[in-house]
Amino acid sequence: MQVEEDNVHARLMHTYPEVPDSWYAVACLLFIVVDVIMGVVTVEVWPKGMPVWAPALSVPLPTLYLLPCEFIFAVSTFFRRLYKGSPASGYGTSYLLIISLYSK
């Protein structure tokens, strides 16, 4: 049941086909791969003591705890700031402060 008629922008958008969901998945995976590659190249070109595996781990690790938090926020509007990346990078890299700063 439609309460009011579509505005001019909604009517214009009905003429275009929907974008397949697979395009969003491919774009997301492409950005993640490019992000990890750029992180590894940065670590190799400008060595600061960070191991090569750290940038590769810094992308999926926050996803594990941010994704459920975003679902909770979307349903209940309860927001909690999480800064868990620094302890994780500190444990894995022998507590080097510069690496914790780079991982933020």
N, C-alpha and C positions, 0 to 999 in steps of 0.2 A: 504494500500500500504506500503510495507516494503522496506526501502531504502537500508539497509545493512543486511546481514545475522546475526543470533544470534551468540554470542560468546559461548565459551565452557560452561560457567557457566549457561547461559540462556538455553542451550540445556539440561543440566543435570537437571535443575529445572523443565523442562516440563514433566519429568517422574513422578514427585510427584503430588498428587492431591492437589487442593486448600483447604486451611483451611476455614471452615465455619465461617461466620461473628458472629454467636452466640457464638463461642469460645472466641472471643475478648470481647464481652459484658459480658460474665460470668467472665472472668479474671478481667475486670475492676471493676465489682461489688464486686468481692471477695476481691480485693485490698482495695476498699473503706470501706467495712465492717471490714476488719482486721485493717485498719488504725483507724477507729472510736473506735473499741474495745480496741486497744492498748492505744489510747489517754485517754479513760475513766479509764482504769486500772492504767495508770500512774498518773492520777489526784487523784485517790483513794489511791494509795499506798504511794505517796509522796505529801502530802497536802501542797499547797502553797497559798491557798486562791482562787483557780480557781474553779468555780462551775462545776458540772458534765456535764451540758448541753453545755458548751463551746467547748470541743473537738468535740462533735457531730455536732455542728453548724459550726465549722471551716473547714469542708470538703465541704459541699454543697454551703456555702456562697461565697467563692472565685470562684466557678464554674460559678455562675450567672454572674459575670463580666469578668472573664477570657475567657470563651468560645466565646462570641461575639468578643472580641479583637483578639483572635487567628484567627477567620474567616476573619476579616478585614486584618490582617497581611498576611494570605495566599493568599488573592486576590490582595492586593495592595502593599505589602511589607512595609506598614506603621507600625512602631513599637512604642509603647508607654509603658513605665514602669508604672505599677500600684502597689502601696503599700496601699491597702485599708483595710488590715486585722487588723492593729493596732487600727484605730479609732473604728472599729466595736467591737473589744474586749474591748476597753476602755469604750465605752458607756454602754455595757451590764454588766460590772463588777465593777462599781463605781470608775472608773479611777485608778485602782491599777496598778502601773507601772510594777511590776513583771509579771503580767498576759499578758500585752502587749508584753513584751520581750519573753515570752514563746510562744506566738501565732505566732511569725514570723517564 
